[in-house]
Structure formats: structure tokens, C-alpha cells
Amino acid sequence: MTTKEQFLELKKQAVNSYIDLALPSFDESFNQIQNLFDYFSFAIENISILSNTEDQLRLKAFSTDFLFSKTLFKNESVLIDIEFTLVDDKIELLAICKLNKASSKLSDLPGVIGDLLKPLDFLEISDLVYIITTRDLLTINTDVFPEYNAKSVNLKPGINLAGFINLKNSGNVVSLITQPLGPIVGEGPYFMSWNMKNEIDIDFSLKLPKDIDIENLFTLKEPALIIKPVYPAQVSLDGLFEIQLPPSIKVSVFGEFSYAIDGVRGKFNLDNVAEKVPAPFGYPGIHLTTLSVLAGVSNGIANVGAEGSFYIGPDKPDSLKTKSKVSKFGIASNQYKFIFDAIPGKITPKFFYMYLDKLTLEEYIKALSNKEVNLPAFLDKIAIEQLMFHWCETPTGEPKPDGTIGMPVFGLSGITNLFGHRTFTELNVNISNDSNGKLVADPIDIGDGLLKITGNGKGTPEKYKGATKVKPGGMEFAFNSTGNPFFLSFSTKIEILGISGEIEGEVKENGIIGSVKSSIPGIIKNELKLNLNESDFEVETSIYAGISGLRISMGKLGTLKLDTYLEGGFNAQYLNGRYSNKMNLHFMLLGINFDLGELEIEVLDLKKIVKILEDEISRAVQKLADDILAWLTATIEELIEFVGDKLEQIGKALNETYQKTLEDGAKLMKQVGYQALQVGEALQKGYDRTGQEIVNALKSAGYLAEEAGEVLKDVLKSSGDAAAQVLRTAGYATDEIGRTLKTVYGFQETQIVEILKAIGSTAAEIGNFLKNVSNFSAQKTTEILSTLTYSNDVIAQTLKGIGFDVSNVGEALISVLKLPEDAAKEILGKIGFSAPEIEIKFPYIKAPEIYIKVPEVYIKPPYIKF
């Protein structure tokens, strides 16, 4: 069924007030989120047609099995504003769907969706719609749901959520991120949309009668004054510490504030509630195991912070050992710190960082999903060490313990192990949740210079404090989360197998994959592909190497000067310290393919591949000797050199090597374009035959009489008389012989006719030559024929036979042969003219004849003597 027919069927179903809607049939984007819903087909009914045009159908309808046939929303009535549009042979779909009973928490949504959105339960839903679309949308247009009309969105093909929410005091740490948005977006409700894609010596203590409030930020209830006289002197306050961290995390724990010269500071242990704190930043796989709140006033400035440790994954380790601090960082692996801005009456999040000695891709996915995962083994080769993860709210960033700057909003820095190659990594995630960054690698040198990869990378930053450093001069990888389909790409310089160039590529499951940007003239035709994995690499490319100046001996058939291109596939591997390569190469010459077959000859420098394969090329070229026409073509194209006389060597090769007859030799040479003079000379020197035999062969090959005449004159040194006889014997016509004597030997007609008569040509043949070749008139022809002692009758008969009419013949008899009119008429009758012809065409008009001989120009073909 065509798209048009499908569209018409939808209209028909709408009229019948029932449509069974199968979403995957409209766009492949629905297949990408099939793990979020159990059903992608649902029925819509109770249909009202809002508009119906040739290419658009707008409906208002209801559904009771909308996406959730076997969930708590089963039989839930859903109001739908749906539009079908026929665009460029595709049916576009837009459906705005609202459940009659909406949930107040995102985690209540059915199936996987609720699990994914649980970290956002600090958001309270006041209204919610599902928007199903097959195209990008920036604005909602709907009359059915006016509260959503003209709302700005960023919807993508697939299933989207949109709705109105309020901030809820749920105690989720994630809400710390949203608190700074309050002054900007107001009290709410807010409109949002999502696209679904998955130690102290105590001297004494004194209880104080009044609770202490510090800057309206935190309170110490039932306080006790503790004085420590040991130097440095310190006064502390014990009590029930209460603080409300943003947006609504209320902390109440017994502890103490210590007084110092510059103010007060306290650290309060909340380990007993750490595991109950929701996952930081919506990462359900990150679990806090210890939590301490730090608060105080220093130099009149209030400060609040938090710190502790965590683990990753669904299962808590049997033992959680406290790891030693990294001295240069001041923090141990699996520890985190929060820093807040604190002004009187208000605490806002400012900066957060967490540190891991190492994070593999598998552990990262566990942090995202809180599920056990088993990834392919190759992914173990992608890990980040000395990882410093941060979240930052200040616009200019904050210094991190590793010496780098944490920029807003999220980011990380560390040393990445990328398939065995060390890189310094910096990554940032902006407010739009788009991530980008770079990875700067060490310079690479594998196989004692077989592969070198360098670039403009500056290595680790000057202030970086990590123990592992990356040297400058390596390649840089660019990271972009909006890249499709791969996140990591690079562009750098490469030296491999003797060639160099710019290379660009990506990181894939097989390792670091790259390709030379452009061809390398004379070596590589298309691109060179590189797969780098730890200390091993593989290279694939298409060879297009110029072969020039290579001389290959073919024995008696000369020396071939090869000027072509060596083409084919080339694959090289460096595996476990051993290098090998394979290639399938060939080259073309004179339309013939010369295949070298599969070779495993070691090539360490691609620039020298032709030199390395000279013997293989030479063996393949001998195939040329099997094709006599190709060999002859190579000789005429000057691709073959000979010692001594070239034409003599060609003639001898035809005679002795190929054992061709004289006639076949002439034909073959003519077929490839040799001139008659060249053929005649080759046959004379190569076959040791008579001139007559050579001319016979030329005639058999299709050469003209003039061309054969040139051979007789210039090669065989024959006189004109002898040449005429040879040509006659070879079967050339009198006209052709006469023309040859005229143009090649330069004879005049009086000489030519005598030779023609001597070799047996008839008066008619001679007359035909005079008329057709020399363009003589009847009178001039008669004049020449009369010198050959032909009778008047024979001359007249000849003139008539070669096409002159009665008037021309009569005029020639009277004016040239001086016959009386009666005698002329008698001969005219005798040779076959009728009486009426003679009477009508006669009498003879005695007018003086002016004969102008038109010079004949003959352009002699050039002869190149070898």
C-alpha cells in the first residue's frame, strides 16, 4: 500500500470513529525507546474530526489502552489531540495525550520511565501530557489543551513529556541544583518538557540557657561551652546542631563548634543517615556511606560544606576500607566534598567534587543505572584514573584539588587509559546537558618507527598535581556528546610505513580508528585506515603507486619501459611485536591487466613498494609476450627499446619468435598503426624475401599502391619501370600504378603511359588513367594516346569507352588527329555512336582549344626511420 493509500485509509477509519494506531510504522525513533513501554500500539475511538484537507487530518479522540495496557494506567481514559500530515511521501504524526488521572510524582509513571525519573521526585506534578511526534517541534499548537498552546518546547521524534510542576520539599539532594533557579523562575508552577531517550582534653563544660543562632543559617540547641586551655587555646560549643541545607534537607545531630582566633567551625557526623540520602545528581548507582557537615564563621563570613565517602553499584562492598589520601590532592579515592555559599538567612550550593583513583566505563554505567552490567571485554580498556569529578555553580569556575579549574555546570578531569594509550582528559557539561571536552595523548611510537602519531597536544596543564603526566606533542581527541554516532574524534599527524600525513578518526569498539584525510600522490589513491589498540595496530589502504622508469628485459622482444600505476589493496598488522603485511596488487598496460596475486613480501616503507616488488612486476610483465598485438602496440608507443635497428628487431621477432608469415606480419603491423615504409623495412630486414614478395604482403595487408610504391622506391630501391611491374604482379590496378609513378616517382604522363603499355596495360586502362587520375580532356588524352601508335579507331573507341560523348570524341578526331569531318563521322559511327547522335552533336565547331593542366598535389605521408 502506498503512503497516499495509507493516509486515505486513516481518513476512512476516522470516519468510522476507530483507529488502531501502531507507532513504529510512522517513525523508527519509536523503536529506540521500546524498553520504556510495553506497548506501542493502541486504539483511539470516540473520534471527532476537527479538520480534514487533502494532506492533513486533525482529530479529537479518546483511548483506554494508551501505551499502558498492563500497568496501573490500564483502562485510564486518555484525551488525545492528534494530527496526521502527508509530507513528501511520509505520514507525519503529532499527538498530544492527557491522562484523566495524572500522578503527582514522576516515579509513579509506569515501568522503566518511573525508575528513570525517580531522582526528580523533588518536582511535584500539577499537570502532565504525553506528546507523540515524528518530527522536531519548538512550539505546541493545540485547541484541545489551551493551557499548552504556544508553549515553547524542544521536542524530538518519539515520545515526550510536558507539563506544569512545582518544587517539592522531598529531601532529595538533587534539588540542591534547582534551588538557585528559584529567583529566576519565580514561585511556580513551572512549565517543563522532556524527551525520552534511558581528638580534645576537656577542662570543663557549662550548659548555656539559650539556644544559639548563627547568622540565621544554623542553630545549636541545648548548647554547652567547652574550654580547652591547651595551646593553641580553643573554645567549643557542644549541642544539638540543626541546619537546613538547600533546598529542604534538615540536619539535626549532636556535635560541636570549635572557636578559633578567626571564628567558629564545626564538623557534624551524619553517617547514620548517609545511605538514606538520595543519589547525588540523579546518579542512582552512587551511594553515600559517610556524610559529615562542616559549618562555621571565619573572619565574619559564614561557610557551610559537606564531605564523605561513597561506593558505586547496586551491591555494597563487604568491607569499606578508608583509603589513604592522595597527598597532592588532599582527598582519598571514593571521597566527595560539597561547598556552599552562605549569606545571612540563605545557603546555596556552590561547588562539589568527588575523587576516584580509577573509573571504568562499566562502573560509570553502574553509577547511572544502579544495576550490575557485563560489558564486552574491550571496554575494560577504556578507564579514567586520577578522576576528579565536579559540579560548579559559579560562572568563572572553581579550582579543584588536582590543579585544574572546574567550570560550570558539571565536568571531570583525569588520566584516561584509551586502549593502552595515556591521555589527559578534561570534560565539561553545560546547563543544556551537552558535554564536550578534549583528551590529550602522549606521543605514540610503535615498532621502532613503523607508526608514529604526534600532534599539537600540550600534555597535562602546568598546574596539574596528578602523579601521572602526559607529555606534550601528542594528538588531541575532541569529545562531544552531540556527536553521532561516536563521541570521541581526533585530528593529528601520523607517520606510518614511511609515509606521513594528516589523520582524523574516532574511538570505536575495536580501538582508535583513523584515516588519512586525503590521498598521497604516487602512493595512496583513497585513504589509509588505521586501527590502534594498545601496542598493536592494523593498517588498510588502497595502493596507487606510480611505476616510472622501470626497465624490464624481454629478451629478443626488447626492453620494456614501464610507466603505469600499481594498484590494489594493502593490509599490514603489528601484533605482539611482530609485523606482517599482505597485498593484492595489479597494474594495467595497453589495456591488459597484470595481476601480481596475493603477496606477503615485507613492505616497511610504502614509498618504496614499487622498488620492493620489482621482481614480481618483472615476472608479471612477461605476460606481454603472449599477446603479439599488445607487444607490437608497446613498440609503436615507444614503450619498448631495442638494441640495434628497431624495425629489423621487430621483423625478426615476427619471423623467428612468433613465426608469423610475411603476410601475417604485415597485417599485424598495420593493425597496430605502423606505416607501409616501416612495415616494408621490417619485412625486408627480418624475413630476407624478394621485393615482389614484400609488396604482395603489403597488398594483402591493405596498403595502397602509393604506399607500396614508397617501399619500392625508398626501401627496395626499385626503378619506376621495375616498380610498375612489381605493382602489376601484386595485383594493383593501372590507375593505382599510374598514380604511384606520378606521385611517388614524379614521372610525367608521357613517361607513365609508355611504362604502363610496357607492363601490359591496355589502351582503355591507360586512357582511364589519363582521364580519371590526370584529369585530361578528350583532346589531351588523344594526344597522349597517339604517341603510343594506337590506331585512330582504337583511340576513338578508348575515348568512348572511358566516357567521353560524341562531341568530345569528334572534336578530338578532327582537332588532334586532323581527320576530315566525314572520316571522323565514319569512325564515330563505327565505334557505336548512332546517326542521330552524330547529326545532333555535330557539326564540329572549330574553336581553338585552350588546355590548362591542373597541377596535382600529393602529400606524402611522413616516414620516421628508426
Disulfide bonds with the S-S distance in Angstrom:
none
